[in-house]
Amino acid sequence: MTVWVTAHITINHSSEPTSFNATACGSYALPWETTVTASGDYTHTYSNISGCDSVVTAHITINYPSEPTSFNATACGHYALPWETTVTASGDYTHTYSNISGCDSVVTAHITINYPSEPTSFNATECGSYRLPWGQIVTQSGDYTNTYTNVNGCDSAVTAHITINYASTPTSFNATACSSYTLPWGTTVTIGGNYVHVYRNAKDLRQRSNRSCYY
């Protein structure tokens, strides 16, 4: 007696392997929850809907940030940073560039800002000429400014407000008398000769100069 057996067979198939490319800076999180930090090919096997293998390969390129760099700079009043920002206070200023690989390149500027001294001034009145503290001799009234460098290497401006008064032109007169003569300034003389007296002129009296302007 012949017995027939029928086998009902279902053949499932693995999915075609797939792959993808990715580039990242420093690290990359693969779809299967693994983080890699080096370039390379990474493979993972899934089960497809039919329960067969499904292989995925990730071709990963890892680029790296540049090593952080820094520099020091000192300036008076303000400093123009290389990334077109001007600062007026001392401190550390950081900027992030993208390097040739498209990753971060961090630069830190350690900046010291020094400051000019407050401008100062003084008044002086003199007859004929005045020697300024910085060695210049002036003969005209006016404001004269000199810029020193202070202890921090910044400007320190001093302005001298100078008033120059002038002596009157010398004058003389002739007189003849018998026996004695009383000069205009109250002195009586009994001998012929030249007698000189120095007055303080009107400018000197008004200005109360430290020195007298005479005529």
Solvent accessible surface area in square Angstrom, and as a share of the most:
residue,aa,sasa,rsa
1,M,231,1.03
2,T,100,0.58
3,V,113,0.65
4,W,221,0.78
5,V,135,0.78
6,T,99,0.58
7,A,75,0.58
8,H,167,0.74
9,I,128,0.65
10,T,114,0.66
11,I,118,0.60
12,N,75,0.38
13,H,132,0.59
14,S,69,0.44
15,S,42,0.27
16,E,144,0.64
17,P,96,0.61
18,T,77,0.45
19,S,67,0.43
20,F,60,0.25
21,N,122,0.63
22,A,19,0.15
23,T,91,0.53
24,A,23,0.18
25,C,61,0.36
26,G,24,0.23
27,S,50,0.32
28,Y,54,0.20
29,A,70,0.54
30,L,6,0.03
31,P,81,0.51
32,W,39,0.14
33,E,166,0.74
34,T,63,0.37
35,T,87,0.50
36,V,13,0.08
37,T,85,0.49
38,A,51,0.39
39,S,65,0.42
40,G,29,0.28
41,D,97,0.50
42,Y,60,0.23
43,T,82,0.48
44,H,60,0.27
45,T,72,0.42
46,Y,89,0.34
47,S,87,0.56
48,N,32,0.17
49,I,185,0.94
50,S,49,0.32
51,G,58,0.55
52,C,31,0.19
53,D,77,0.40
54,S,21,0.13
55,V,46,0.27
56,V,25,0.14
57,T,28,0.16
58,A,0,0.00
59,H,68,0.30
60,I,4,0.02
61,T,63,0.37
62,I,7,0.03
63,N,36,0.18
64,Y,120,0.46
65,P,70,0.44
66,S,43,0.28
67,E,144,0.64
68,P,98,0.62
69,T,78,0.45
70,S,66,0.43
71,F,61,0.25
72,N,122,0.63
73,A,20,0.16
74,T,90,0.52
75,A,22,0.17
76,C,55,0.33
77,G,22,0.21
78,H,107,0.48
79,Y,52,0.20
80,A,68,0.53
81,L,6,0.03
82,P,82,0.52
83,W,39,0.14
84,E,168,0.75
85,T,63,0.37
86,T,80,0.47
87,V,13,0.07
88,T,86,0.50
89,A,51,0.39
90,S,65,0.42
91,G,29,0.28
92,D,99,0.51
93,Y,58,0.22
94,T,82,0.48
95,H,61,0.27
96,T,69,0.40
97,Y,89,0.34
98,S,86,0.55
99,N,36,0.18
100,I,182,0.92
101,S,51,0.33
102,G,52,0.50
103,C,2,0.01
104,D,76,0.39
105,S,21,0.13
106,V,45,0.26
107,V,26,0.15
108,T,29,0.17
109,A,0,0.00
110,H,69,0.31
111,I,6,0.03
112,T,63,0.37
113,I,7,0.03
114,N,32,0.16
115,Y,116,0.44
116,P,70,0.44
117,S,44,0.28
118,E,142,0.64
119,P,101,0.64
120,T,80,0.46
121,S,67,0.43
122,F,63,0.26
123,N,121,0.62
124,A,20,0.15
125,T,32,0.19
126,E,22,0.10
127,C,31,0.19
128,G,33,0.31
129,S,46,0.29
130,Y,46,0.18
131,R,154,0.56
132,L,1,0.01
133,P,87,0.55
134,W,57,0.20
135,G,42,0.40
136,Q,88,0.39
137,I,95,0.48
138,V,8,0.05
139,T,70,0.40
140,Q,115,0.51
141,S,63,0.40
142,G,29,0.28
143,D,97,0.50
144,Y,49,0.18
145,T,84,0.49
146,N,36,0.19
147,T,78,0.45
148,Y,92,0.35
149,T,99,0.58
150,N,29,0.15
151,V,148,0.85
152,N,76,0.39
153,G,45,0.43
154,C,2,0.01
155,D,84,0.44
156,S,21,0.14
157,A,29,0.22
158,V,27,0.16
159,T,30,0.17
160,A,0,0.00
161,H,69,0.31
162,I,5,0.02
163,T,46,0.27
164,I,6,0.03
165,N,5,0.02
166,Y,96,0.37
167,A,65,0.51
168,S,44,0.28
169,T,109,0.63
170,P,114,0.71
171,T,114,0.66
172,S,109,0.70
173,F,112,0.47
174,N,153,0.79
175,A,57,0.44
176,T,139,0.81
177,A,52,0.40
178,C,123,0.74
179,S,105,0.67
180,S,49,0.32
181,Y,68,0.26
182,T,84,0.49
183,L,15,0.08
184,P,88,0.55
185,W,69,0.24
186,G,60,0.57
187,T,66,0.38
188,T,78,0.45
189,V,23,0.13
190,T,101,0.59
191,I,131,0.67
192,G,76,0.73
193,G,57,0.55
194,N,154,0.79
195,Y,90,0.34
196,V,133,0.77
197,H,76,0.34
198,V,77,0.44
199,Y,80,0.30
200,R,121,0.44
201,N,13,0.07
202,A,61,0.48
203,K,83,0.35
204,D,1,0.01
205,L,107,0.53
206,R,164,0.60
207,Q,82,0.37
208,R,208,0.76
209,S,18,0.12
210,N,148,0.76
211,R,163,0.59
212,S,20,0.13
213,C,2,0.01
214,Y,105,0.40
215,Y,91,0.34
